[in-house]
């Protein structure tokens, strides 16, 4: 089931939540809507579901206009951030709920409902909890039950709104890997909302980066991270250092990229900063302020002669070969960069 979003606009009073959004979700794709709070990603998800009505534009499911169809007619499964499980129902009854409330002529038999629910609980690896209540489950278990309930009605589209936002870091990572495997197994067209860059890059087939009601870039995780289309995407997807050509007038190029004019800015990831003890024509002088070991990497906080801060990251092995210390004078050189100007991008 493909989804085509055509010129969607949505306003809440004077606030523009979505501004002429166009997007195509391919059949069987797992797509992430990524962006900061207030960028419009949840509003777009709710419009796809039929929970919100757009002010302009159309939503097509597999080429068919569903813009004015009620949420019940769209055959979507929706998973909320805070589970939304019925506390007075067992796990089994929560998953069975969507099947039991179907109109009589489409409602499965009790035997079929039982088979379907146990099949789904096995799929999410929680069949052994069928008789428990939501209050007896962990956060990760509740979210997997919420997902099983969404899948019970055999949706053509699965929509997830910050599905792991209420969970701790360790459980989030476990469920990200689990969701990716589950999607490969059920192969239903899925769209999920997140503000977690790592989550989007790890799970999604494609990532849609949104900002202020507009789409900044659409691409595979590798494309949006390695070749950001705009300065916003570059800064949102991980740490970045900014080199302003007006400040660093002698710094005529960054890596292989010449700075084209006096208003250009070079964006460089911390792991792309090379640290040297001897200068050359393409280096800047810096002092080491702090050295911090964080897991498998060592982060160096540096300060240029003009006072600008720069962050660099090294592997532990690379750091062990040099052992930079606080207060030491060094020279830095970006290995690679992306340069943006007001009317210029490379």
N, C-alpha and C positions, 0 to 999 in steps of 0.2 A: 504494500500500500504506500504509494508516494504521496507527498504533501507539497502543494505549491501555494506559497504565500505571495499575494500580488498587491502591491501598493497599499499595505495596511497602515492606517493611521488611527491613533487613539489619544484623546485628551481627557484629563480630569480637571475641569475648570480651566484655569490658565496654564496648567502644567501639561506639556507635551510628553506623553509616555512613549509613543511610537510615531516616527516621522517617515512615512513612505518606505516601509520595509518590504523588500522583495527577497524571497528565499525559496529554494527547492530542496526538499528532503527526499532522498532516493529510497526506493523500496528496500526494506531490510537493513537500513542504515541506523547506526547509533550516533546521534548528533548531539553535541553539547552547545548550549547557549551560555556563553561565558561573559561576565562583566561585573562591574561594581554595583553596589546597591543603588537602585533607582535608575538603572540604565534601560529598563523596559523588558528584560528577559522573562520575568514571571508574567507580566501582562501579555506578552506574545504567546506564552505557553497556554494561558487561560483562554485566549482567543482561539487558538487551535482546538482546544477542548470544547469550546462552546460555552464556557463559564463567563466570558465577557463578550460583548458585541463591539466590533470595530466601528469607528466613525466613518471610515472609508476603506475601500479595498475588498478583496475576496480571498477566501480559503477554499482550495480545491483538494479533495481526497481522490487520488487516482483519476484526475481529470474531471471529476464531478464537483460542481459548485455546492459546498456545504455551509456557506456563510450564514444562511438564515435557518439552518437546521438546529433543532434542540440538542442539547448535550446527549440525551438518551438515544438519539438517532445516529450519532457519529461513530459509535462502536469504539470508544477510546477507554483505556484503563488509565487511572490517575493515581499516582503515589505522592502523598504529601510529606513534608518535612517531619511533622510531628505525628506520623503514623495514622492518626484518626481511626484507631481500632475501637470497636464497641467493648467497653470495659465489662459489661454484664454478660458477654458472650464468650464461649470457649474459643480457642484457636480454630477448631473445626468449623464452628458456626460462623465465625468472622469470615473465613474463606468461602463458605457456602452461601453467604448472604446475597451476593449479587445474582446467584442462580435461583435462589428461592423467591426473590421478588420479581422475577420475570412474569410477564402475562401468562396465563394458564396454557395457552396454545403453544407457547415456546418454552415453557418450563420443563426441565428434564425430570425424569422420575427420581424418587428418593434413592434408588439403587445407583442410578447414573451420577447423581450429585455426590454420593459417597465415594464412588470410584474416582470421579474427577478431583475431589478435594484431596484425597489421599495421594493421588498422582502428583498434584501440585506441591503438597507438603513434602513428598519425597524429592521433588525437583529442587526445592529450597533447603533440603536436608534437615527438615524439622518435623517429620511425621511422628516422632516420638513425643512431641509436645501437644498433640491434637486435643487432649482433654484439659489442658491448662488454660488459665485466664491471662489476659495481657499483663496484669500487675505482677504476674509470676515470671515474666520474661525479661531478659536483658534488652537494652536498646537496640542492639544489632539483631536480636531475634525478632523483636517487634517489627523492625523495618522489613525483614525478609517475609514475615507473615503479611504485612501490608502489600508487598509486591505479589505474593501468591494470590491475595484477594483480587488485586487488579487483573491478574492473568486469568482468573477463574471464568470471567465472562467472555473469554477468547477474543480480546480486543484486536482490531486491525492496526491500532496505533497505541503505543504505550508512552505516557507522559509522566515525567518525574520532576517534582519541584524541590530542589535542594534535598535529595533523598537521604543524604548522610550528614546533613548539617548539624543535627542534634547529638552526634556521636563523638566519642573521643578519637584522638588521632590514630591509635593502633587499630581500633575497630573500623574506622573509615577506610584505612588501607586494605584491611582484609576484605571488606565488602566491595571495594572498587574492583579488586581482582575477581571476586566472585560474580559481580554483575557482568563483567566482560565475558566470562565463561558462560554464564546463563544466557546472555544475549545471543552468543554464537549457537547455543542449543535451540532456543525457541525462535530465533530469527524474525522477530516482529519489529517493524519500524518503530524506533524509539527516539524520543527527544528528552534530554534532561537539562535542567537549569542548575548552574553552580557558579559560585564566585571564587572557587578554589582552582587556581591555575593548574596545579599538579594533578588534580582529579580529572580535569578536562583533557589534559595532554595524555594521561595514562589510559583513559577508558575509551574516549570517543574515536570514531572513524574520521569524523571531521569536526572542526571547532568553528563556531560563529562568535567572533568577538564583538560585543556591543558596547556602545557608549552614547549616553544622552539620547536614547530613542532611535539611534541609527546603527547600522552594521558597519563596523570599521574594516573587517576582513573575514573571509571564509576560506578555510583550507584544512589540509591534514594537520595533525599536531606538529609534524616536522616543518611544514610550510609556514605556519603562523609563528613558530618559535625562531626558526633559522632565517626567514626572510619576511620580517614584519612589514606590513604595507604602510603603516603610519607611526609617528612617534608615540601615540597613545598605546598601540599594540606592543611596541618595544618595551615601554615602561611598565605596562600591566603584566606582561609575561616574564616575570623574574627581575632580578636586580640588574641595574645598568648604570654605567658611568657616562656623563655628558661632558664633551670637550667642545667649548665654544671657540670658533675660529677668531673672533675679535679679541678674546682674552689671550689665546695662544697663537699670537701672530706668527711666531717663528715655526710653528708646528704645521708645515705646509701640506702634509698628507698624513692620513691615518691608515696604517696597514698599506693596502694596495690602492686606497682611494684618495685622490687629491681633493682637498677642500675647495669647492668651486668659487665661493665669494665670502665676503666678510660677515655674512649673517648665517652661515651654515653651522650646524651642530652635528658632531659625530657621536654616535651611540655605540658603546662598547660594553660587552658583558664582562663581569669580573674574571671569569676563567680565560678570557681572551687578552688579559693584560700580562705582558711579559716583563719580568723584573730582571735587570742587569746590574752588574757592579761597575761596568765600564760604559761610557757614553758613546753614541754615534749621532749622525745627523738627524735621525728620526726619533730621538728620545727626549723625554722631559725629566727634569730633576725633581726628585721627591724625597721626602723623609718618612721613615716608618714610624707611625704613631703607636699602633697596637698590633699584636700578633695573637690570634685566638684559634685554638684547635676545636673544630666542630665536627664530630664524627670522623668521617674518612677524609675530610678536607681541612686545610689551614687557611684562615681568612686573614689577610693583611689590610689594615686600615692605613692608608698613605695620605700624605698631604703635599700638594705641589707648592712651588715657591710663592705663588700668588695666594696661597691659603685654601685653594679648592681641594675638597676631599676626593679620594679615589679608593675604590675597593678592588682588591685582587684576590683570587682564589687559586690555591695550589693543592695538588694531592699531597698526602703525607710523605710519599717517597720523594717527590720533587723538592719539597721543603727540606727534607733531611739532607739533601745534597748541598744546600746553601746556608741554612740556619740564619735567616735574617733576624735582626734584633731591633727592639724599640730604640728610636733615636738615630738609627743608621741612615746614611745618605745613599740613595740608590737612583737608578735610572729606569724609567718605564717606557714601554712601547706596545701599543695595541697590535695584536696579530691580525685582527680583522675587525671591521666596523661597518656600520651603515650610516650614511650621511644624509641628513635632511636639511632642507632650506625652505624658506617660505613658499617658493614656487619651483623647488628642485628636489628630486628624489633619485637616489641610485640604489 
